[in-house]
Amino acid sequence: MRILHFADAHIDIATHGRHDPVTGLAIRTLDFLKALDTIVDTAIQEKVDLIIFAGDAYKDRTPVPTFQREWGKRMMRLSEAGIPTLLLVGNHDLSPASGRAHALQEYETLAVPHLHVASKPQFLSSADLEGLPLQVIALPWIARSNFMASQELSGADVARVYERLEDRLTQLVSMWLEKADPSLPIVLTAHASVQGAMYGGERSVMLGNDLVLPGSLVRDPRLDYVALGHIHKAQNLNEGGHHPVIYPGSIERVDFGEAADDKFFVIADVQKEGQTRVAWRKLEGRRFIDCFVRLTSGKDFSEKLPAALPGEEVLKDAVVRLVIEYPYELESLLDEPHIRQKTSECLEFHLVRRPQRETRLRLPGDQAVSSLSPLDLLEKYWYVVRSEWEDGEVARLQELASEVMRSVGEGEIADPSAE
């Protein structure tokens, strides 16, 4: 059995920046669709037996029709090619409200040929998979609120809720493994975090708290392959072990937290008795370049700053961030127009300025802290941290503090100990 496994497409997560004049879509959106096209083309050309998509087609459960159309085009190509495709519902595809439709609902509702949607935990036999000599245990994302409602649990103790959910899923998987046909390979697919997995920079796009599956669950020796989704960093959690436990990662870089991560999908040759083999297929995504420079003197602005960025041929069409840290009093030396001219060939350029102020306030030698009123002390505090605030905000905060202290002095705020 040759299985193509991918996850975390998030095709509509990057809708900002420069747009393509032909399609009207953001160029970064086209990057995600190009990666998805590569995956679909490979599945069709290499005639894989099964595709497992381990969740998160979109950035949330309410994609706009344009992105539903683009995802649907690729799914219909797989359907027309006659390739059985299992679509797991991920946390970004699912509404936390009970009874609301998930983002992949139309494929389930319309019963599109060869497209199978797993929106709840289930065991898929060979008959459920169009006669493939394979069995699949599918664990889509489970909303905490839905589980609490079904089990009549209180949300006061979140840790307890997740503990109960983990126990329930472990019992289900154990039961399904007991009933499975031992002569056929067994695949577990889940959209979840697994104990011991390494997180990438995708925390900014993950919603809510995580259910963490125990490592022992995915390493059960009765399994022959584990196809995971949800974590964007590609990794095998059972390297050198009996069967691969794979996060293929997201199909394109989501943000600068993933700048150094290569992107993949996986072709797994699934066999019994520990003979499963995995081939990582690299996706050539958009280059992200993340640069940082610390400047401490005026000389650094002319010497270290120009060297902080690579050559223009490397910057061309890349998504680039330059973080500059420097003393606040040297800010006038920063020539931002020159930097932007040098990076004009980038697809996107993000300049992050971090002026550093002296955080220690020194009082005159003849002045003691005890001689200052609370308002005077607060005013000096604003001076220390004013780089974090606009001047107008500082004035308003100081005025508000004055009103509060005046009202306390006039007895307008009741003593909390008084009855």
Salt bridges, closest charged atoms under 4 A:
ASP8 OD1 - HIS10 NE2 3.66
ASP8 OD1 - HIS232 NE2 3.64
ASP31 OD2 - ARG28 NH1 2.91
ASP31 OD2 - ARG286 NE 2.86
ASP37 OD1 - ARG74 NE 2.78
ASP41 OD1 - ARG77 NH1 2.84
GLU46 OE1 - ARG2 NH2 3.25
GLU46 OE2 - ARG281 NH1 2.82
ASP56 OD2 - HIS10 NE2 3.61
ASP56 OD2 - HIS191 NE2 3.28
GLU70 OE2 - ARG69 NH2 2.78
GLU70 OE2 - LYS73 NZ 3.51
GLU70 OE1 - ARG74 NH1 2.74
GLU108 OE1 - HIS102 NE2 3.02
GLU130 OE1 - HIS114 ND1 2.84
GLU130 OE2 - HIS116 NE2 2.78
GLU163 OE2 - ARG160 NH1 3.16
GLU178 OE2 - ARG222 NH1 3.03
ASP210 OD2 - ARG203 NH1 3.57
ASP210 OD1 - HIS230 NE2 3.22
ASP220 OD2 - ARG222 NH2 2.95
ASP224 OD2 - LYS272 NZ 3.61
GLU252 OE2 - ARG28 NH1 3.98
GLU258 OE2 - HIS232 ND1 2.94
GLU258 OE1 - LYS263 NZ 2.66
ASP261 OD1 - LYS233 NZ 3.27
ASP262 OD1 - ARG253 NH2 3.93
ASP262 OD1 - LYS282 NZ 3.60
ASP290 OD2 - ARG321 NH2 2.75
GLU303 OE2 - LYS299 NZ 3.82
GLU325 OE2 - ARG294 NE 2.75
GLU331 OE2 - ARG353 NH2 3.18
GLU336 OE2 - ARG340 NE 2.91
GLU336 OE1 - ARG353 NH1 2.49
GLU345 OE1 - LYS316 NZ 3.40
GLU348 OE2 - HIS16 NE2 3.63
GLU348 OE1 - HIS350 NE2 3.13
ASP391 OD1 - ARG386 NH2 2.99
